[in-house]
Amino acid sequence: MKRVTGIGGIFFKANDAPALQAWYKRHLGIDVQAWGGTAFTWTDGEGQPFAGTTIWSIAPAASSQFEPGTAPFMINYRVDDLHALVAVLREEGCNVLDEIDDSEYGKFAWVIDPEGNKVELWQPPAGQ
């Protein structure tokens, strides 16, 4: 069974999220949207759009989005079969959070690594 197939997103906290978002927009040209991040569309070798995106987002330092993790960041990893991977991780004794979110954006689950970092696992909807 495949486990992680790629990075779906990178999320991190900032003491002044709007100012940091503006800095990334101005100096690095990242098209930061009103929700605090952007979706980078994948492209093929010729630069043509390809099925898939990677999300990049800055959250306010007070955000509880990464709890119970202790780090100011969270990485979202793409997976092929979320439910199968969650079952295997539980069998292996990993600290998998109970909640599995199934929405229009795909299926999400979370595991806490040995350093206390919350890791997001994401099975994209079909075709992404």
N, C-alpha and C positions, 0 to 999 in steps of 0.2 A: 504494500500500500504506500502510495506517495504520501508524504507528510506536508511540509511547506513547499509551495511551488513558486513563491515570489513575495515581494513586498507590496502590500496593498495601500499602506499609508504610514505616515510619520506624523505624530502629534506631540506637541510640547507646550509647556506652560511658560508664561512670561509675566514679570512683575507689572509691566505696562503693555498689555497685549495690543491695543490699538497703535501705539507708537512703534512697536516692533513690527507689526504687520505693515505699517506705512514705510518703514525702513526697507524691508524686503521688497516691497513694491517699487519704491523709488530707485534703490541701488542695485537690485538684482533682477528687476523686471518681472517678478512673480505677480501674476494677476490675482491678488488677494480679493476675494469676494466678501460681501457683507457678513457671511457666516464665519469668517475668520480664516479661511484657507482657500485652496484651489485644487482642482483636479487636473493632473497632468495626463493628457491623452497619449497613449502609446502610439508609436509609429513604426513602420517597417523600415527596411534598409534604404528605401527611396524617399522616406519622409511622409509616406501616406498613412493616414489613420489606421490603426489596427485595434481589434477588440481588446479593450482593457484600459484601466486608469490607475494612477497612483495618487492618493490624496495626501495633501500637505496642509497642516493646520496648526495655528497657535491659539491656545486657550488661556484665559486669565489664570493667574497663579492660585486664586481661591477655588478654582474648578475642582469638583469632586470626581470628574470623569475618570481619573486614573486610579481611584481608590478601589480596593484596599492596597494597591501598589504604593510604594514609597518614593518612587522616582518622579522627576518633573517631566517625564516623557513616556510615550507608549508607542510601540511599533505594532502595526497591523500586518499580519502575514496571510497571504492567500493560500487556501487549501482546496483540494478537490472534493473531499467527502468529510464535512465537518463532524457529523454524528459519529462516523467510524473513528476518526482521529480522537475525538473526545473520549470515546469508550476505551481506546488503547491507552491514552494518557492516564485515565483513572486507574486502569489495570496496573500501570507502571508506578502508581503511587504519587502522581503529580497532583499539585494543589489546583484542581480545576474548579472554577466557580460554578454554582448550581445553575445559573441562568443561561439559557440559550435563546437568543433573539432571532426570530424569523420574520423578516420584513421585505418590503419591495426592493430594498437595497441588498438583500442576500441574507445569509445566515451568519450569526456572530456568536462566539463563545470566548471565554477568557480563562487564562491560566496564570498563576503567579510563579515566576521562576525562583530558583534558590536564593537570589539576591533581593527578592521582594519586589521585583518589577512586574507590573501587570502587562501581560502580552495578549493582544487581541488576535483571534483566529477568525478568518472571514472566508466563507464560500460564496463567491459572487453569484448573482442570478445567471441562468443559462444565457450564453452568448456574450458574456463579459469576460 
